[in-house]
Amino acid sequence: MILLFLAGAAGLQAEELDWRAIRDALAQIETGGNPNVVGRSGERGAWQIHPNVSRQTDWTAARRILDERLDWFRRRSGRTPDAFDIYALWNAPGKYSQSHFRPEGLSKVVQDRCERFQNLYGTMKKSSDRDGKTTARLEAASRGLKR
């Protein structure tokens, strides 16, 4: 686990971000790509967007939210986010900020999800680089369509 975390510790430059891989990995971790899921706190869609954050639940809304959080992270931390940071900012931005963006400040559950996202993102990025394809289910989720 430590080696996987260290592999992503160098950070991702904005031009290196594979937004398709981010989109698909987030949807996979949050809901298995199912756009019809409603969470315990009312989060909706493939990316589990809380209604207090946005009424929209499509990838456009998720991307806007994530862009804002990544910009905020860069300003506050002075560094470029890695894949671990991306998921921590998606799932627990307040807790991550309170911990001064240190993984050990997150619950073990969130740390585990961050590591899963980091691994999944890396795998999907390689796959995307290799063939440029994603699953039909995740493509449908990105457009907010029911399958």
N, C-alpha and C positions, 0 to 999 in steps of 0.2 A: 504494500500500500504506500509506504513512504517513497519508494522509487517512482511510483506512478504520479504522486503529488509533485515530487521534485522535477519530473519530466516536464510538467506544465508550469513550473514556477518562473520560467523566463518571461512569461507574458506573451500576449498576442498583439501584434500590431494591427491597427484598424484594417489595413489592406489585406491582412492575413486571415481575418475572420471569414469563415465559411458560413454565411447566414442560413443557407439551406441545411447544413449539418446542425447548426444551433437550433433552428426551428424544429427539425425532426427529433433531435435528442431531447429537447425540452418537452415536446409532446409525448414522446415515448416514456420519459421518467414520470411526468405528471399523470397521464391517463392511458398510456399504451396507444396513444394516437386517437382515442375516441372523442369526437367533438360533442357528444351528447352527455358527458359526465357532469354531474353537479356535486360539488364537494360539501363537506359538513358545514362549512361556514358560508355557503352560497356561491363559492367559486364555480365558474362555468367554462365550458368549452375544453378543447384539447389542451390548452395551456393553463387552465384553472385560474382565470382572471376574476378577481373579486369585484362585485358590482360597485363597491366604493372607489375602486381604482379606475374602472372604465365600464361603460355599458356595452361596448363592443367586446366580442370574444374571439375575433378572427386574428390571423397572423399580423395584419396591419396594426392592430391595437397592441398586440404583444410586442411587436418590434418597436413601436413608439415608446412603450413603457421601458423596455430593455435599453433602448438608446439613451433615454433620460437617466436611467440608473447607472449606465456605464460612464456617461459624461460626468455625473455626480461623483462616482467612484474615482475617476481620474483626477478631478479637482481636489477631492478630499485626501486621497492617498498619495498623489504625486506619481503614480505608476500605472502601467498598462495592465488591464485585467487579464488573467489567464482563465482557462475553462472552469477551474474550481471557483474563482471569483464570480464568473458569470452566473453560475447556478446559485451561489450564495446570495447574490444580489437579486436574483429572481425570487427565491424562496424565503429569504429572511434578511431583507436589506437593513432593517432597524437593528436587529441583533448583531449583524456583521459590522455595522458602523460602530455600535457600542463597544465591540471587542477590538476596535481599531484595525479592523479587517484582518484579524488573526483567526485562522481556522479553529484553534482550540477554544475560542469564545463562543462557538456554535455548539448546539446539542449534538450528541453522537449521531442521532438520526439524520440531522441535516448534514453533518460532515460526511456520513456514508452516502447520502444522495448526491452531494457535491462530487465525491469520488466516482460514483456510478456515472454521473453526467460527464465528468472529465473523460472517463474511459469510452463511453458511448460516443461522445463528440469526436474523439480521436479516430475511432473506428469509422464513423459516418463520414468524416472529413476525408479519410483515405479512400473510402468507397466512392464518395462524390468526385474526388480528384480523378479516380480511375475510370469511372463510367458515366458520371453525371446523372445517374438515375436515382429516384427515390420510390418508395412504395405508393401505390394508388391510394391506399387508405390515408397516409399522411398528406398526400397531395390534396385529397378531399378535405381533410381537417384544416389545412392551411387556407382553404377558401370558405371554411365554415359550412360546408355542405354535409348533409346526412348521407351516410353510405347505405 
